């Protein structure tokens, strides 16, 4: 789906513009309000334009009258066991950070970059959902709420570096691919909140600074419509690879690892809601 393509493009922007704050220090002056609005509107319209063309060509956009409905959240009767909703949240979050970083690189002050990046992300992802309403997919209330939550999280964690030093949202892709579109391969994906212990002053000078706590969710068996389905909530403890690579000056790798969880780098305890 186009969401996957957008996520790939904007995730690359995250890595490329990861040092936006350093570049901002070289800017001669802050942009005017008019310049900020023009640049952010151009980016949003470009994303919307691509979605419109692709949607008309590939997703039968505008082939039906607009319709909407509820897809549910994490129930066993939903299409993906709720993993797709977390996919929307995560995609919106990543896109908001990528665009915020891009705007900061364009001499937006950090606070404004966070706001404009989140608004642009919501505009792009929201328009995609509106486009779905004119196709067989239909507008999903849950998808739109997940988009909003992802953009809100993106705003907060970009605007407040101290908060980002403690928490990050991540996506993990496992070792058993189940399709060509890996970003919507929910049977092989996990979504999690990582709590980085080195971000807390009480432990950042102890051995615990090398670890982080995880809280995540993943579903299995829904994409293939298997008889055995799983809806797993898990807690884990893992290595803080972001801090490790940052300390050894692999800064862009550290940026990527703040959004991507490497399999096999943590221990987990899971609970399957489908088990009695």
C-alpha angles and dihedrals in degrees: 000000000000090000087066092050092048092049091052093049096046093042088058087053089055091058094042096048097035091120094053092129091060091050092047089059087063094054113110094217145352115269119254120252090253092053092049092050092048094050095045092045090051092052093047093048091048090054092045091048093053091048091050094052095043093044093052092048101039111018102038093245113186091019093111139036112267114273136171139191148159118272095183127236123251103339121134089243095061123103097250103012090253096300090114090058090055087047089058091047093049094045092051090048094051094045091050091053093045092052093042089054090047092051092048088052086055090058099267111149109250097252092050091044089056092050097045093043092053093046092049091049091051091048093052097043092040092052089051089057091048088051089053088059088068092053139055090277097066129202112297119207090201093052091052092050090049089051090053093048091050092051091047091051089047091053095049096045093046096045095047112049092184089059092047088051088063104035140033137169115230144181124214124201114198135218097262109071114201105191144355097271100069094180091063095037092113093169087067099036136092128190121203149167112230121206108204109210094200087067091068116082093215093064107021092098095048134077089264090074088082092064140065136195123237134206115182151148136219137169129212134192098023100101092053092038091234123178090238109064128175133200105187130190113187144183121205148170120219147162118283097235092168091063092041095056092040092054090053091049097253088132100161091047088050090052091053092048090055087068102030125059115211112223117242096027097105144041118238142194112204137191120203110211089203092064118087 
